[in-house]
Amino acid sequence: MNERMNHPFTIPISVLDLAPIMSGSTIADSFQRTIQLAQHTESLGYNRYWLAEHHNMPFIASSATSVLIGHVASQTSTIKVGSGGIMLPNHAPLVIAEHFGTLETLYPGRIDLGLGRAPGTDQKTAQALRRANGSTGDDFPDLLEELRGYFNPELTPNQTIRAVPGEGLNIPVWLLGSSGFSAQLAGSLGLPFSFASHFSPNNTLGALDLYRNSFQPSDSMEEPYAMLGVNVIAADTDEEAERLATTLKQQFINLIRGKEAPLQPPVDDMNDIWTPREKAALDQQLGASIIGSKETVKRKLHQFIQQTEADELMVISQIYDHSARLYSYQLVSEIFNEE
């Protein structure tokens, strides 16, 4: 705690990418931008590059998450690449073990497996995804136990089915969450935990306390390790950053309204778009977002790290203009590298 209070910018920083689909461009363009961002952030010293599983969302192209992880890993050389996350109840654990066993075999020491229990989509699409297993997500602990057993058969001595490739590989398994369920489960199993502060800020401190207080040392980790997702939009001025952030705000407004649309260009005034009730909802959901000039972002990041005692930050920047997005990640890296 004291070390982090005195030197908050010594922790690692990482990237969460949804392979956003922009209005007026194609999904192929999204994948090309993902590779450019991965190579850019690797050169800047970012620690991890995670991709998130979502379905039936016209502004997110990372639905086939493990396929895209392999593509990013093939186009980079040192940055760790992983899932933020794979929604485990959508899949048979054996399939995930084989997918990530393949990835780890191809790119040894560079693959992370972050797991979530939400569907990553609407209920109708979840039914389409889960029709074979009928999972509601309540069986997540059992699915997790089965999956971990494929990597390490000692965890399930009577296991007769083998993951080939997968068995015997040391693939870091993370639990992801936006509430207390996965926090407590990660703590009890001695696994690293990643919390979605970027869309569930009000639950952050409670989930972290639950994780740290329930933590039991394991073969994987002796001490708790918490990584926090945070929206960061940095630009040369506060005004420009706030304008860039209107793309993110429009995205959430569309989600609230059930409107399907790709990411929209920034606008000068959100008051022309949202209602007072929608603005209040966004202020709650995006309350931990850090938006501003380099100086403003540095000050807010300092406060965030001190408040949460995060071990690592995972930065997500939903910015319409790709060059501005690259520049935002550059500014954040400068903050950490200057310390």
C-alpha positions in Angstrom: 0.0 0.0 0.0 2.7 2.5 1.0 4.8 1.8 -2.0 1.9 2.2 -4.3 0.8 5.4 -2.6 4.3 6.9 -3.2 4.8 5.5 -6.7 1.4 4.8 -8.3 2.7 4.7 -11.9 5.0 1.8 -11.4 2.3 -0.8 -12.0 1.8 -2.4 -15.4 -0.7 -1.1 -17.9 -2.5 -3.2 -20.5 -5.1 -2.9 -23.2 -8.6 -4.1 -23.6 -9.8 -4.1 -27.2 -13.3 -4.8 -28.5 -12.3 -4.5 -32.2 -14.8 -1.7 -32.5 -16.7 -1.3 -35.7 -16.9 2.3 -36.8 -19.7 3.9 -38.7 -18.7 4.1 -42.4 -16.0 1.4 -42.2 -15.9 -2.4 -42.5 -15.2 -5.3 -40.1 -12.0 -5.9 -42.1 -11.0 -2.4 -41.2 -11.7 -3.1 -37.5 -9.3 -6.1 -37.6 -6.6 -4.0 -39.3 -6.9 -1.3 -36.7 -6.7 -4.0 -33.9 -3.4 -5.2 -35.3 -2.1 -1.6 -35.6 -3.1 -0.9 -32.0 -1.6 -4.1 -30.7 1.8 -3.4 -32.4 1.6 0.3 -31.3 1.0 -0.6 -27.6 3.6 -3.4 -27.7 6.2 -0.8 -28.8 5.0 1.5 -26.0 5.6 -1.2 -23.3 2.1 -2.2 -22.5 1.9 -5.6 -20.7 -1.2 -7.4 -22.1 -3.5 -7.1 -25.0 -6.9 -8.6 -24.3 -9.9 -9.1 -26.5 -13.5 -9.5 -25.3 -16.2 -11.9 -26.4 -19.5 -10.2 -27.4 -22.2 -11.4 -29.7 -24.9 -9.8 -31.9 -23.5 -6.3 -31.3 -22.9 -4.3 -34.5 -20.2 -2.2 -32.9 -18.0 -5.1 -31.7 -16.1 -7.5 -34.0 -14.4 -9.7 -31.5 -17.0 -12.4 -31.3 -14.7 -15.2 -32.4 -12.3 -14.2 -29.6 -9.8 -17.0 -29.7 -9.4 -16.7 -33.4 -8.6 -13.0 -33.1 -6.2 -13.7 -30.2 -4.2 -15.9 -32.5 -4.2 -13.3 -35.2 -2.9 -10.6 -32.8 -0.3 -12.9 -31.3 1.0 -13.8 -34.8 1.4 -10.1 -35.6 3.2 -9.2 -32.4 6.2 -10.6 -30.6 6.4 -9.9 -26.9 3.1 -8.5 -25.5 0.9 -11.0 -23.7 -2.3 -11.7 -25.6 -5.5 -13.0 -24.1 -9.2 -12.9 -23.5 -11.0 -10.3 -21.5 -12.8 -12.5 -21.5 -14.1 -15.8 -22.8 -17.7 -16.2 -21.6 -17.3 -19.8 -20.3 -21.0 -20.8 -20.1 -21.2 -20.1 -23.8 -18.8 -23.0 -24.6 -17.9 -26.5 -23.7 -14.9 -26.3 -21.3 -13.0 -28.9 -23.4 -13.3 -26.7 -26.5 -11.8 -23.8 -24.6 -9.0 -25.9 -23.2 -8.1 -27.1 -26.7 -8.4 -23.6 -28.2 -6.1 -22.0 -25.6 -3.9 -25.1 -25.5 -3.3 -24.6 -29.2 -2.7 -20.8 -28.7 -0.2 -21.4 -25.9 1.6 -24.1 -27.9 1.9 -21.7 -30.8 2.9 -18.7 -28.7 4.4 -20.1 -25.5 4.4 -17.9 -22.4 2.2 -15.2 -24.1 -1.4 -16.4 -23.7 -3.8 -15.4 -20.9 -7.2 -17.0 -20.4 -9.6 -14.5 -18.8 -13.0 -16.0 -18.0 -16.4 -14.5 -17.4 -19.8 -16.0 -16.7 -22.2 -13.4 -18.4 -23.3 -14.2 -21.9 -21.8 -11.1 -23.5 -25.0 -10.5 -25.3 -28.8 -10.4 -25.1 -30.8 -13.3 -23.7 -32.1 -14.4 -27.1 -28.6 -14.6 -28.5 -27.4 -16.4 -25.3 -30.0 -19.1 -26.0 -28.7 -19.5 -29.5 -25.1 -19.8 -28.1 -26.0 -22.1 -25.2 -28.7 -24.4 -26.8 -26.4 -27.4 -26.5 -25.7 -27.0 -22.8 -28.6 -24.9 -21.5 -26.3 -23.1 -19.1 -27.6 -20.1 -17.2 -24.2 -19.1 -15.8 -25.0 -20.5 -12.4 -22.9 -23.5 -13.1 -19.8 -21.3 -13.7 -17.8 -22.8 -10.8 -18.4 -26.3 -12.1 -17.5 -25.3 -15.6 -14.3 -23.6 -14.3 -13.3 -26.7 -12.3 -13.8 -28.9 -15.4 -11.7 -26.5 -17.5 -8.9 -26.2 -15.1 -8.8 -30.0 -14.8 -8.1 -30.3 -18.5 -5.0 -28.1 -18.0 -4.0 -29.8 -14.8 -5.3 -33.4 -14.4 -4.2 -33.5 -10.8 -7.1 -31.1 -10.0 -9.6 -33.8 -11.2 -7.9 -37.2 -10.7 -10.7 -39.2 -12.2 -10.7 -37.2 -15.5 -10.7 -39.6 -18.4 -11.0 -37.0 -21.2 -7.8 -35.2 -22.2 -7.3 -31.8 -23.8 -4.8 -32.3 -26.6 -3.2 -29.8 -26.8 -3.9 -28.2 -23.4 -3.0 -30.8 -20.9 0.1 -29.8 -18.8 0.3 -26.3 -20.1 0.7 -23.4 -17.6 -1.8 -21.0 -19.0 -2.7 -18.1 -16.6 -6.4 -18.3 -15.8 -8.1 -15.1 -14.6 -11.6 -14.5 -13.4 -13.4 -11.5 -14.6 -16.3 -9.8 -12.9 -18.5 -6.7 -12.5 -19.9 -7.7 -9.1 -18.9 -9.8 -6.1 -19.6 -13.4 -7.4 -16.4 -13.8 -9.4 -14.4 -11.7 -6.9 -15.1 -14.2 -4.1 -14.6 -17.2 -6.3 -11.2 -15.9 -7.6 -10.2 -15.2 -4.0 -11.1 -18.7 -2.7 -9.3 -20.4 -5.6 -6.2 -18.1 -5.4 -6.6 -16.8 -8.9 -5.9 -13.3 -10.4 -9.0 -11.1 -10.7 -9.9 -8.5 -13.2 -12.8 -6.1 -12.4 -14.8 -4.2 -15.0 -14.6 -0.7 -13.4 -15.1 0.7 -16.9 -18.8 0.0 -16.8 -19.4 -1.0 -13.1 -17.6 1.7 -11.1 -19.9 1.6 -8.1 -19.1 -2.0 -7.3 -15.3 -1.7 -7.6 -14.2 -1.2 -4.1 -16.6 -3.7 -2.6 -15.6 -6.4 -5.1 -11.9 -5.7 -4.4 -12.4 -6.0 -0.7 -14.3 -9.2 -1.2 -11.5 -10.6 -3.4 -8.7 -9.6 -1.1 -10.4 -10.8 2.1 -11.4 -14.1 0.6 -8.0 -14.8 -1.0 -6.4 -18.2 -0.3 -2.8 -18.8 -1.5 -2.6 -21.4 -4.3 -0.1 -23.0 -6.6 -0.9 -20.2 -9.0 -0.4 -17.2 -6.6 0.7 -16.5 -3.1 -0.9 -13.1 -2.9 -4.0 -11.5 -4.5 -3.5 -9.7 -7.8 -6.2 -7.3 -9.1 -6.3 -5.7 -12.5 -9.0 -3.0 -13.2 -10.5 -2.1 -16.5 -10.8 1.7 -16.9 -12.0 3.9 -19.7 -9.2 6.4 -20.5 -9.5 9.0 -23.2 -6.5 11.3 -23.4 -5.8 14.2 -25.9 -3.8 17.4 -26.0 -6.6 19.4 -24.2 -9.5 18.6 -21.8 -11.9 20.0 -24.4 -10.7 17.7 -27.2 -10.7 14.6 -24.9 -14.3 15.4 -23.8 -15.3 15.7 -27.4 -13.7 12.3 -28.3 -15.5 10.8 -25.3 -18.9 11.5 -26.9 -18.4 8.4 -29.1 -18.3 6.3 -25.9 -21.3 8.1 -24.5 -23.3 7.6 -27.7 -22.4 3.9 -27.6 -23.9 3.5 -24.1 -27.0 5.6 -25.0 -27.6 3.3 -27.9 -27.3 0.3 -25.5 -29.8 1.9 -23.2 -32.2 2.4 -26.0 -31.7 -1.0 -27.5 -30.5 0.6 -30.7 -28.1 -1.4 -32.9 -25.5 0.8 -34.5 -21.7 0.9 -35.1 -19.6 3.5 -33.2 -20.5 7.0 -34.1 -18.3 10.0 -34.7 -17.9 12.5 -31.8 -20.4 15.4 -31.5 -20.1 18.9 -30.1 -23.0 18.6 -27.6 -24.5 15.5 -26.1 -27.4 17.5 -24.8 -28.8 17.2 -28.4 -28.8 13.4 -28.0 -29.5 12.3 -24.4 -32.4 12.9 -22.1 -31.7 14.0 -18.4 -32.5 10.5 -17.3 -30.1 8.9 -19.8 -27.4 11.4 -18.7 -27.9 10.4 -15.1 -27.6 6.7 -16.0 -24.4 7.3 -17.9 -22.9 9.3 -15.1 -23.4 6.2 -12.9 -22.2 3.6 -15.4 -19.2 5.6 -16.7 -18.4 7.3 -13.4 -14.8 5.9 -13.3 -13.9 7.1 -16.8 -10.8 9.2 -17.0 -11.0 11.8 -19.7 -8.8 14.8 -20.4 -5.4 16.2 -21.2 -2.2 14.4 -20.2 -2.0 16.4 -17.0 -5.7 15.8 -16.2 -5.4 12.1 -16.9 -2.3 11.8 -14.8 -4.0 13.4 -11.8 -7.1 11.2 -12.1 -5.1 8.0 -12.7 -3.1 8.8 -9.6 -6.2 9.2 -7.5 -7.8 6.0 -9.0 -4.7 3.8 -8.3 -4.4 5.2 -4.8 -8.1 4.6 -4.1 -8.2 1.1 -5.5 -4.6 -0.2 -4.8 -4.8 -1.8 -8.3 -2.0 -4.1 -9.2 -2.5 -3.4 -12.9 -4.7 -1.3 -15.1 -6.3 -2.4 -18.3 -7.1 0.6 -20.5 -10.0 0.7 -22.9 -10.3 3.7 -25.2 -13.4 3.7 -27.5 -12.4 6.5 -29.8 -13.8 6.9 -33.3 -10.7 8.4 -35.0 -8.0 5.7 -35.1 -5.1 8.1 -35.0 -6.6 9.8 -31.9 -7.0 6.4 -30.3 -3.3 5.5 -30.9 -2.3 8.9 -29.6 -4.4 8.4 -26.4 -2.6 5.2 -25.6 0.7 7.0 -26.3 -0.1 9.7 -23.8 -1.0 7.2 -21.1 2.2 5.3 -21.7 4.2 8.6 -21.3 2.6 9.1 -17.9 3.8 5.8 -16.7 7.2 5.9 -18.4 8.1 9.4 -17.0 7.9 8.2 -13.4 
